[in-house]
Amino acid sequence: MVILVVDDEPAIRESLVYALERDGFATMQAATLKEARPASENASLIVLDLMLPDGRGLDFLRDLRAKSTLPVIILTSRDEEPDRVVGLEMGADDYVTKPFSPRELVARVKTVLRRVQSPKDEAGKPERIEGPKGLTIEQNTRRFWVKDQEVQLTKIEFDLISVLLQSPGRVFERSKLLDRVWGTDCIVGDRTVDVHFKSLRNRIREAGGDPDIIETVRGVGYRLGEGSA
């Protein structure tokens, strides 16, 4: 596995590279977006700072998501919450807030890689599931439609809507969704679930569907309901 560390602070890059290589990962480094773009072609996962000398990490993430599902963990400062939320909505797999420990970062890298590389057990699952208001998924091809329009989803968005479509009306607590989608050893919080459902609703709305089909059960979690009247 090759981890690309993109950060303009040499001390951060070197500490992360040391921790990753100590755990057996191969690494690459980039201090700018110009360096990161070609290096990303050979990476298994990217650790991406959002503020770089020649541009914003969010712009790089947007371009990457237009062509790839390569896992990305974003690095943010505590006062960059809006960018952190936007990053998750754009398809980042996780985030780490500065200051952080290299050991925490390595743990998150391992968790994300396990999640994206674990084989999917499709036995017993119908290949195609049709839900209310024209929502349809194909499990094996991981495709999603709103009515007759196919909509591109991130891996996490697809996994979330898949869970809801398999059990319409059932309320899934945020903790259960974290276990089902991120894994039982995940170290992300409830806020991450909320951000991805917000993104899912936006995608359904943009495709002409009813975003209210995904209902928030306050204080509990989410379910697939009947939508707007």
N, C-alpha and C positions, 0 to 999 in steps of 0.2 A: 504494500500500500504506500502510495506517495502522497504526502500532505504538503500542499502549497500554503505557505504562510505569507500573507500580504499585509505589511505594516511598514510605515516609514520610520519607526523608531528602532534603531539597531538593537538596543538592549532588550526590547520586547521580542523581536524576532529571534535573537540568539537564545534567550531563555526558553522560548517555546520549542525551537529546534532541538535544543539540548534535551528537554523533557520528552519530546516525541521520539527522538532517536534512541533515548535510553529505554523506551518501551518497544523498540523494534521497528518503528516506522522509518521509511525513507522520507526525506524532506527536500523541498525547494523553497527558495526565498525570493520575494519581490518587494521593492520599496515603493513602486509606482504602478499605476494601471498599465502603463506602456510595457513594463516588464511582466505584469501579471497575465496579460491576455495570451501571449504565446505559451507561457508556462502552463496555463490552465488546461491545455490540450493533453498534457501528460499526467494530470493530477487525479487522484482518487477522491479527494476532498479538499476544499479550500477554507482556510481560516482568513477572514476578510475584515480588515479595518474599514470603517465607513468614511473616514476623513484622510485623504491622501494628497500629496503635493500637486498632482496633475488632474485631480477630479474627485468625484464622490464614489465611494464604494457602491452606493445604491444604483448608480448608472451602470456600473460594471455588472451588478447582479441582474438588472433588468435585461441587459444585452445577453447575458448568459442564459437566463431563463427562456429567452426566445428560441433557443436552439438546443438546450441541454437540461437534464435533471441532475447534474453533478451536485453532490451535497455541499452546502455552504453553511459555515458557522460564522456569524458576524460578531465583530468586536465593537462595543460602543462605550461611551462615557455615561455616567449616571444622568447627566443633563441632556442626553440625546434620546429620550424616550420616544418622541414622535418618529424619529428615524428608525428606531428599533421596531416599532409597530409596523411602519411601512415596509421594512425589510422582511418581516414575517409574512405580511400580506403578499409580497412579491415572490415568496417561495423560499426564503431562507429556512433552513432546517432547525436552527437553534441560534441562540445568542449568548454571549458572555459579556458581562459588564465590567469595565475597568474601574478600579484595579482588581485583578484576579490572580489566583495561583495557577502556575503552569500545570499542576496536578489536576486541578479542576478542569482545565481546558482539555487535557489528555483524556479524562474520563468522559467528557462530552463527545470528543471525537470518536471514541470507541462505541459509545451508545448510538450515535448517528450511523456509523458504519454497520453496526449489527442490524439496525432497523432497515437500512436500504438494501442490504445484501442477504438478509435472511430469506430462505426459500418460502414462497407462498404456498400453503397447503390449500389447494382448491378442491380437494376431494369432498364431495357432498354439496358443494356450492353450485347453484345454477349459474350457467355462464351469463345469462341475461336476466336482469331484474327490472321490472317495470313498476314504477311507483306512482303516487298521485301527481296531478298537475303536469303530466308529461315528463317526469324525471325518469331516466333510464340509464342503467350502467351495464357494461359487459365486464364480468370479473376477469376473464382470461386475457382480454386485450386491454383492460384498464381504460376503457372509453366511457364517456359520459355525454348524455344528450339532455337538452331542455326542449321538450316537444320534438321537433325534427332537426334542431340545430345542435351540432356537436360542439362541445365546449371543452377547451383545454384546461386541465386542472393540474396542480402540483401533486406530488405523491401523497402528501399528508391530506390535502383537500379530498382527493379521491378516496383515501382510506376512511376519512370521516363520513362522507356521504354514503359510502358502502355500508358502514355499520348501521346508519340510520335506515337505509332502504331495506336492509334485511329484516328489520323489526319495526315497521311503521307504528307509531303511537307509543312505543316504549320509551320511557324516559331514561336516558343514560347520564349518570352523574359524571361530572368533569373528571373525577379521579378514575372512573372506569374507562372513560375515553382515553385518558392518558395511558392506562395499562394496555388497552387494545391497540392503540395506534402508535404510541411512542415506545411502549415496552414497560415492563414492571420495574426496570432499573433506571427509568428516565429521571432526569433532574430538572425538567422544565416545570413551570407552574400553571395554575388555572388560567392565568391571563393569556398564555399562549393558545389555549383551546379557544378562547373567546375571539382572539385575533383571526384565527383561521376560519371560524364560522362567519365572521364579518366578511372576510374575503369571499367565502363560498356564496353568501347571499348576494354580494355585488355581482359575481359572475352570473348567477341565475337571473338577476334583474337585467343585466346587460344583454342577455340572450332572449329577453321578452317573457321570462317566466315570473313566477310569484315567489319573491324572496321570503315571504312570511310562512312558506311551507316548512321552513326550519324554525321551530319555536324554541324560545328560551324559557325554561321553567325556572323562575327566579329562585336563587338560593340552592338549586339542585343541579340542573344541567340542561340537556337539549333533547328534543325529540322531533320526529317527522310528523307533522300534523296535517290539517286539512287546508291550511293557507287562508288567504283572505276570502271573504264571502263574495 
